[in-house]
């Protein structure tokens, strides 16, 4: 006889494309380090199959899942409740399946922005900063809201589609204490004077298009500015290399990935996992 069990607790991610997402590696390494019988399953889920994937996760007893591109807004239609920050942001990257009641309830959280702020604080306190964010998608909205809630004075949203950019700027203006502003993304964008933090919240530069860089005149970025990128593959993007060459402080996307993963794990397991283990796994993957 044995007391050993053979049915792990399940978590995972729904996205497309899923193949380049290293979250599965860091989550499973941290689960193993903590002695937790949990698995993280990285799933390729096209938009047309999202509803089936959500129902499947509930049916198979999953603890929860992440949603990445392109599901962060679409998943809202399948949830029962939103956490406060997720409601403000209007996008979800983490779902907790609460099974404490008679029927499961799906609760949407957004840990993208929280993870970014946690990675930013060691290099620059967001309080009192003027922040410029490139992009107006789910990641940009999450980062904008959380940086504003962390005390930034102003958030400038740069986007080629005026309606989307202005919508995020208005969200900041009306739902936080920071001033929200929209700036059209013109060729060779001039970054406003006084910017303390510049963030690429787009997928520009993501593998296999790592040769692409956001269309920004880096000569207008003041030395000492923290320049951050949400792209994790590769970690040191062309955008960050250019920023470093201009005397700026680069902040790669790995810290954001680790910190949001730690928050996700806490929501699903109730335990604190090891960020050091996660970071080491990423450094092994990217040969840093």
Secondary structure per residue as TSV (DSSP state, phi and psi in degrees):
chain	resnum	aa	ss	phi	psi
A	1	X	-	360.0	154.3
A	2	X	-	-143.6	147.6
A	3	X	-	-91.8	0.1
A	4	X	-	-67.3	139.5
A	5	X	-	-107.5	158.8
A	6	X	-	-130.4	30.6
A	7	X	-	-134.3	96.4
A	8	X	-	-73.4	155.5
A	9	X	E	-73.1	139.1
A	10	X	E	-111.6	136.7
A	11	X	E	-136.6	176.4
A	12	X	E	172.7	-162.2
A	13	X	E	-142.5	140.9
A	14	X	E	-114.4	121.1
A	15	X	E	-162.6	175.3
A	16	X	S	-154.2	122.5
A	17	X	S	-85.5	146.1
A	18	X	-	-96.2	-18.5
A	19	X	T	-62.5	-28.6
A	20	X	T	-96.4	9.5
A	21	X	-	-90.2	113.4
A	22	X	T	-84.9	5.2
A	23	X	H	-57.4	-36.6
A	24	X	H	-58.2	-39.5
A	25	X	H	-67.3	-43.0
A	26	X	H	-75.3	-34.0
A	27	X	H	-67.6	-45.1
A	28	X	H	-68.0	-35.0
A	29	X	H	-63.6	-42.2
A	30	X	H	-71.9	-37.7
A	31	X	H	-59.3	-46.2
A	32	X	H	-64.0	-42.4
A	33	X	H	-60.5	-35.7
A	34	X	T	-85.1	-3.5
A	35	X	T	71.2	27.8
A	36	X	-	-95.6	135.3
A	37	X	-	-87.5	68.6
A	38	X	E	-122.9	148.6
A	39	X	E	-124.7	153.1
A	40	X	E	-124.8	117.8
A	41	X	E	-110.4	117.9
A	42	X	E	-87.0	115.3
A	43	X	E	-116.1	132.2
A	44	X	E	-81.5	110.2
A	45	X	-	-128.5	105.2
A	46	X	-	-69.8	160.3
A	47	X	G	-52.9	-39.8
A	48	X	G	-65.4	-18.0
A	49	X	G	-105.9	6.0
A	50	X	H	-60.8	-45.8
A	51	X	H	-59.3	-42.5
A	52	X	H	-64.0	-39.6
A	53	X	H	-63.9	-43.2
A	54	X	H	-63.0	-46.8
A	55	X	H	-61.6	-37.6
A	56	X	H	-64.4	-41.4
A	57	X	H	-62.3	-41.2
A	58	X	H	-65.3	-45.9
A	59	X	H	-64.1	-33.3
A	60	X	T	-91.2	7.0
A	61	X	T	80.0	19.9
A	62	X	-	-59.6	150.0
A	63	X	-	-78.6	-27.4
A	64	X	E	165.1	-179.9
A	65	X	E	-157.9	159.8
A	66	X	E	-94.1	151.6
A	67	X	E	-121.7	125.8
A	68	X	-	-116.3	-166.6
A	69	X	T	-54.1	130.6
A	70	X	T	-109.3	31.3
A	71	X	-	-101.5	0.0
A	72	X	T	-65.1	-28.1
A	73	X	T	-97.5	-42.1
A	74	X	G	-60.0	-31.3
A	75	X	G	-66.4	-18.6
A	76	X	G	-56.4	-32.1
A	77	X	G	-67.2	-12.7
A	78	X	G	-112.0	10.6
A	79	X	-	-108.3	158.1
A	80	X	S	-98.0	-23.6
A	81	X	E	-157.1	150.8
A	82	X	E	-122.0	138.0
A	83	X	-	-66.7	161.4
A	84	X	H	-56.6	-50.7
A	85	X	H	-66.9	-35.8
A	86	X	H	-64.6	-35.9
A	87	X	H	-66.2	-40.5
A	88	X	H	-66.3	-45.3
A	89	X	H	-67.2	-38.8
A	90	X	T	78.7	23.7
A	91	X	-	-152.5	152.1
A	92	X	-	-130.8	134.1
A	93	X	S	-116.1	-7.8
A	94	X	E	-138.6	133.3
A	95	X	E	-121.6	130.0
A	96	X	E	-104.5	128.4
A	97	X	E	-98.1	103.8
A	98	X	E	-86.5	115.9
A	99	X	-	-109.5	22.8
A	100	X	S	-76.7	-20.0
A	101	X	S	-100.9	-168.3
A	102	X	S	-66.6	-33.7
A	103	X	S	-129.3	149.0
A	104	X	-	-63.9	142.9
A	105	X	E	-119.1	135.8
A	106	X	E	-100.9	118.9
A	107	X	E	-112.3	123.4
A	108	X	E	-91.1	132.3
A	109	X	E	-123.7	161.8
A	110	X	-	-130.7	108.8
A	111	X	-	-104.8	-0.1
A	112	X	H	-58.1	-55.2
A	113	X	H	-67.5	-38.2
A	114	X	H	-62.7	-41.4
A	115	X	H	-64.6	-38.6
A	116	X	H	-65.1	-46.8
A	117	X	H	-60.6	-40.5
A	118	X	H	-63.1	-34.1
A	119	X	H	-78.8	-27.9
A	120	X	H	-75.4	-38.5
A	121	X	H	-53.8	-40.2
A	122	X	T	-63.6	-23.3
A	123	X	T	-105.8	-26.5
A	124	X	-	-161.1	126.5
A	125	X	-	-70.9	123.5
A	126	X	-	-67.1	-17.7
A	127	X	T	-61.6	127.5
A	128	X	T	81.7	4.0
A	129	X	-	-89.8	151.4
A	130	X	E	-97.5	119.8
A	131	X	E	-116.3	136.6
A	132	X	E	-117.0	129.1
A	133	X	E	-120.1	125.8
A	134	X	E	-88.6	119.2
A	135	X	-	110.6	161.1
A	136	X	-	-140.9	23.0
A	137	X	S	-84.6	-163.0
A	138	X	H	-60.2	-44.5
A	139	X	H	-65.2	-41.8
A	140	X	H	-62.7	-44.0
A	141	X	H	-61.1	-45.2
A	142	X	H	-63.9	-46.0
A	143	X	H	-65.2	-43.3
A	144	X	H	-58.4	-47.0
A	145	X	H	-64.8	-47.0
A	146	X	H	-69.5	-36.7
A	147	X	H	-67.0	-38.3
A	148	X	H	-64.1	-44.8
A	149	X	H	-65.0	-23.7
A	150	X	T	-83.6	1.0
A	151	X	T	110.4	8.2
A	152	X	-	-60.7	145.9
A	153	X	S	-76.9	-41.6
A	154	X	E	-145.9	149.9
A	155	X	E	-127.6	118.0
A	156	X	E	-103.9	122.7
A	157	X	E	-99.2	122.8
A	158	X	E	-107.3	122.1
A	159	X	E	-155.0	149.9
A	160	X	S	-78.4	-25.2
A	161	X	S	-95.7	108.9
A	162	X	H	-56.1	-41.5
A	163	X	H	-61.7	-43.5
A	164	X	H	-69.6	-42.8
A	165	X	H	-64.1	-44.1
A	166	X	H	-66.1	-33.8
A	167	X	H	-62.5	-42.3
A	168	X	H	-69.3	-41.2
A	169	X	H	-60.6	-42.1
A	170	X	H	-65.1	-37.2
A	171	X	H	-59.6	-46.1
A	172	X	H	-63.2	-43.0
A	173	X	H	-64.7	-36.7
A	174	X	H	-96.4	-24.4
A	175	X	H	-111.1	-4.9
A	176	X	S	-134.6	174.9
A	177	X	S	-86.3	-6.6
A	178	X	S	-80.5	156.1
A	179	X	E	-85.1	127.0
A	180	X	E	-100.3	139.5
A	181	X	E	-143.4	142.4
A	182	X	E	-104.7	135.3
A	183	X	E	-127.9	121.2
A	184	X	E	-60.7	141.3
A	185	X	-	-86.7	91.2
A	186	X	-	-89.6	159.9
A	187	X	T	-55.5	140.0
A	188	X	T	52.5	57.1
A	189	X	B	-51.1	131.3
A	190	X	-	-89.7	119.4
A	191	X	-	-77.7	130.2
A	192	X	-	-56.7	142.7
A	193	X	T	-61.0	139.9
A	194	X	T	91.6	0.0
A	195	X	-	-65.5	125.4
A	196	X	S	-95.8	-26.9
A	197	X	E	-139.0	125.4
A	198	X	E	-117.5	126.9
A	199	X	E	-126.1	126.0
A	200	X	E	-88.1	106.2
A	201	X	-	-105.7	23.4
A	202	X	S	-104.0	177.1
A	203	X	-	-94.1	10.2
A	204	X	T	-62.9	125.4
A	205	X	T	99.0	-2.3
A	206	X	-	-74.2	140.3
A	207	X	T	-54.2	134.6
A	208	X	T	-94.5	16.3
A	209	X	-	-104.8	43.0
A	210	X	T	-67.3	-11.9
A	211	X	T	-77.1	-13.8
A	212	X	-	-81.0	143.9
A	213	X	-	-135.5	149.7
A	214	X	-	-57.5	142.5
A	215	X	-	-79.7	84.8
A	216	X	B	-131.6	136.8
A	217	X	-	-80.0	98.4
A	218	X	G	-65.9	-16.6
A	219	X	G	-67.9	-16.4
A	220	X	G	-94.2	-1.8
A	221	X	S	-89.6	121.4
A	222	X	-	-70.0	138.4
A	223	X	T	-53.8	139.7
A	224	X	T	95.1	-15.0
A	225	X	-	-62.1	138.9
A	226	X	E	-81.3	120.4
A	227	X	E	-111.4	118.2
A	228	X	E	-115.6	153.4
A	229	X	E	-135.4	134.9
A	230	X	-	-84.2	-12.1
A	231	X	-	-66.0	133.0
A	232	X	-	-109.9	-14.3
A	233	X	S	-131.3	95.1
A	234	X	S	-86.4	158.5
A	235	X	S	-66.2	-45.4
A	236	X	S	-95.3	89.7
A	237	X	-	-75.1	167.5
A	238	X	H	-60.0	-34.6
A	239	X	H	-60.9	-45.5
A	240	X	H	-70.2	-37.3
A	241	X	H	-62.3	-43.5
A	242	X	H	-63.0	-40.9
A	243	X	H	-62.0	-43.9
A	244	X	H	-62.2	-40.1
A	245	X	H	-62.8	-25.2
A	246	X	T	-96.0	14.4
A	247	X	T	83.3	16.6
A	248	X	-	-93.7	167.1
A	249	X	E	-98.0	111.6
A	250	X	E	-80.7	144.0
A	251	X	E	-131.7	108.3
A	252	X	-	-77.8	170.9
A	253	X	T	-80.5	-4.8
A	254	X	H	-67.0	-38.3
A	255	X	H	-63.4	-41.4
A	256	X	H	-62.3	-43.3
A	257	X	H	-62.2	-45.3
A	258	X	H	-63.9	-47.0
A	259	X	H	-67.2	-37.6
A	260	X	H	-71.1	-33.1
A	261	X	H	-64.8	-37.9
A	262	X	H	-63.0	-41.4
A	263	X	H	-65.8	-44.3
A	264	X	H	-57.0	-47.2
A	265	X	H	-61.5	-39.2
A	266	X	H	-63.0	-40.4
A	267	X	H	-65.9	-37.1
A	268	X	H	-84.8	-35.8
A	269	X	H	-109.7	-20.3
A	270	X	S	77.3	8.8
A	271	X	S	-122.6	158.3
A	272	X	-	-92.3	120.8
A	273	X	-	-94.2	178.5
A	274	X	-	-93.3	115.0
A	275	X	H	-67.4	-31.8
A	276	X	H	-64.0	-40.5
A	277	X	H	-63.8	-43.0
A	278	X	H	-63.0	-47.0
A	279	X	H	-62.0	-42.4
A	280	X	H	-60.1	-41.7
A	281	X	H	-62.3	-41.7
A	282	X	H	-64.9	-39.8
A	283	X	H	-65.5	-34.4
A	284	X	H	-66.6	-44.5
A	285	X	H	-61.9	-45.2
A	286	X	H	-95.3	4.6
A	287	X	T	53.8	49.2
A	288	X	-	-84.6	360.0
